[in-house]
């Protein structure tokens, strides 16, 4: 398997600089739409039930990155450096923008889901670069202890911070400001922006898939297994960590979804930013992992939501 994956890292996907700029705009637009549903009351609710929010936050930004790091070490014999760093980067990103919809589908705690979305999006400005730098460098250090096959890679945390702030931070703040200052206007445009966000992102994915169809068909069976395992780790890790911490089944469902649904679009935007990952670096494996995550976590999230929807909580 490793031999097959080794050809991935040197591959440059058909993703022009104009496409990267378009992806950044789409992600910013999506985050603006997400922020239109975030109100100050969501932050006030944190004070009423802080434990569930703290558990969800820890699950997203502590448990998942740490478990991902352990997973990359466990399967290091079968994966490449690019694939491992792709897994770590996805785990370092905040929750995906569809997590609130999937939580509603699973009959989870919507207020908790929205609160975690708001907190994870804001704190990801700092924690996404931090976690990727921490565990990415730790993984590379581990490889140098085993062999001299991996070469050092410089991770520009400052540039990553700037990119995350522009793509997530600014649209999030603008969306919350719009909701706070112009609530009636927000109600009028909210549904339209949600639909447009879905259409824009789906269109982008379809075009990117068409441009890289040959690569997808050739290597998907390898990437599929890795992402399946990684995504299952996020969902199950989030659920059982929550249960261990004394959360109800409904809250545990919500935290599992927030942990297993990651903003892989942000990961792609970071991967294709030449100021963060210079063009001479072999990042094909990273891009494949993030791209398939963006598709698979929707499938797995909807599937587990429908299953949970049919289960009556036992607490």
Long-range contacts (C-beta under 8 A, 24 or more apart in sequence): 1-78, 1-79, 1-222, 2-77, 2-78, 2-79, 2-80, 4-219, 4-222, 5-78, 5-79, 5-80, 5-83, 5-219, 5-222, 5-285, 6-80, 7-219, 8-80, 8-82, 8-83, 8-219, 8-222, 8-284, 8-285, 8-288, 9-80, 9-81, 9-82, 9-83, 9-282, 9-283, 9-284, 9-285, 10-282, 10-284, 11-215, 11-284, 12-279, 12-284, 13-208, 13-211, 13-212, 13-215, 13-284, 13-287, 13-288, 13-291, 14-211, 14-212, 15-208, 15-211, 15-212, 15-272, 15-287, 19-208, 19-272, 20-269, 20-272, 20-273, 22-204, 23-204, 23-265, 23-268, 23-269, 23-272, 24-166, 24-167, 24-269, 26-197, 26-200, 26-201, 26-204, 26-265, 27-167, 27-168, 27-263, 27-265, 27-266, 27-269, 28-166, 28-167, 28-168, 28-170, 28-171, 29-171, 29-193, 29-196, 29-197, 29-200, 30-97, 30-197, 30-200, 30-201, 30-265, 31-97, 31-121, 31-167, 31-168, 31-171, 31-172, 31-175, 32-171, 32-172, 32-174, 32-175, 32-178, 32-193, 33-97, 33-175, 33-190, 33-193, 33-194, 33-196, 33-197, 34-97, 34-100, 34-117, 34-121, 34-172, 34-175, 35-118, 35-121, 35-171, 35-172, 35-173, 35-174, 35-175, 35-176, 35-178, 35-179, 36-175, 36-178, 36-179, 36-186, 36-189, 36-190, 36-193, 37-100, 37-114, 37-179, 37-190, 38-114, 38-117, 38-118, 38-172, 38-175, 38-176, 38-179, 39-176, 39-179, 39-180, 40-180, 42-111, 42-114, 42-115, 42-118, 43-115, 43-118, 45-111, 45-115, 46-115, 46-119, 49-112, 51-245, 51-246, 51-247, 52-109, 52-112, 52-247, 52-251, 52-255, 53-112, 53-115, 53-116, 53-119, 55-241, 55-242, 55-245, 55-247, 55-251, 55-255, 56-112, 56-116, 56-242, 56-251, 56-254, 56-255, 56-258, 56-259, 57-116, 57-119, 57-120, 57-123, 58-241, 59-237, 59-238, 59-241, 59-242, 59-255, 59-256, 59-258, 59-259, 60-94, 60-95, 60-116, 60-120, 60-238, 60-258, 60-259, 61-120, 61-123, 61-124, 61-127, 61-131, 63-237, 63-238, 63-241, 63-259, 64-91, 64-233, 64-234, 64-237, 64-238, 64-259, 65-91, 65-92, 65-131, 65-134, 65-135, 66-135, 67-91, 67-233, 67-234, 67-237, 68-135, 68-230, 68-233, 69-135, 69-138, 69-139, 71-229, 71-230, 71-233, 72-139, 73-139, 73-142, 75-226, 76-139, 76-142, 76-143, 76-146, 79-226, 79-285, 80-285, 81-139, 81-140, 81-143, 81-150, 81-153, 81-285, 82-282, 82-283, 82-284, 82-285, 82-286, 83-223, 83-226, 83-285, 83-286, 83-288, 83-289, 84-139, 84-285, 85-136, 85-139, 85-153, 85-283, 85-285, 85-286, 86-267, 86-271, 86-285, 86-286, 86-287, 86-288, 86-289, 86-290, 87-226, 87-230, 87-289, 88-131, 88-132, 88-135, 88-136, 88-139, 89-132, 89-136, 89-267, 89-270, 89-271, 89-286, 89-290, 90-230, 90-262, 90-264, 90-267, 90-289, 90-290, 90-293, 91-131, 91-135, 91-230, 91-234, 91-262, 92-127, 92-128, 92-129, 92-130, 92-131, 92-132, 92-135, 93-124, 93-128, 93-262, 93-263, 93-264, 93-266, 93-267, 94-120, 94-121, 94-123, 94-124, 94-128, 94-168, 94-262, 94-263, 94-266, 95-120, 95-121, 95-258, 95-259, 95-261, 95-262, 95-263, 96-261, 96-262, 96-263, 96-264, 96-265, 96-297, 97-197, 97-263, 98-261, 98-298, 98-301, 99-257, 99-258, 99-261, 99-301, 102-257, 102-261, 102-301, 102-302, 102-305, 103-253, 103-254, 103-257, 103-258, 103-305, 105-302, 105-305, 105-306, 105-309, 106-253, 106-254, 106-257, 106-304, 106-305, 106-306, 106-308, 106-309, 107-250, 107-253, 107-308, 107-309, 108-250, 108-251, 108-253, 108-254, 108-257, 108-308, 109-250, 109-251, 109-253, 109-254, 110-254, 112-251, 112-254, 112-255, 113-254, 113-257, 113-258, 116-254, 116-255, 116-258, 117-258, 118-172, 118-176, 120-258, 121-168, 121-169, 121-172, 122-169, 122-172, 124-164, 124-168, 124-263, 124-266, 125-161, 125-164, 125-165, 125-168, 125-169, 126-161, 128-160, 128-164, 128-266, 129-157, 129-158, 129-160, 129-161, 129-164, 130-157, 132-157, 132-160, 133-157, 133-160, 153-281, 155-276, 156-275, 156-276, 159-273, 159-275, 159-276, 160-270, 160-276, 163-269, 163-270, 163-273, 163-275, 163-276, 164-266, 164-270, 167-266, 167-269, 168-263, 168-266, 201-265, 205-294, 205-295, 208-291, 212-291, 215-288, 219-288, 220-292, 223-288, 223-289, 223-292, 224-292, 224-296, 226-289, 227-289, 227-292, 227-293, 227-296, 228-296, 228-300, 230-293, 231-260, 231-293, 231-296, 231-297, 231-300, 232-260, 232-300, 234-259, 234-260, 234-262, 235-259, 235-260, 235-300, 235-304, 248-313, 248-315, 249-313, 249-314, 249-315, 250-313, 253-308, 256-304, 257-301, 257-304, 257-305, 260-297, 260-300, 260-301, 260-304, 261-297, 261-301, 262-293, 262-297, 264-290, 264-291, 264-293, 264-294, 264-297, 265-294, 267-293, 268-294
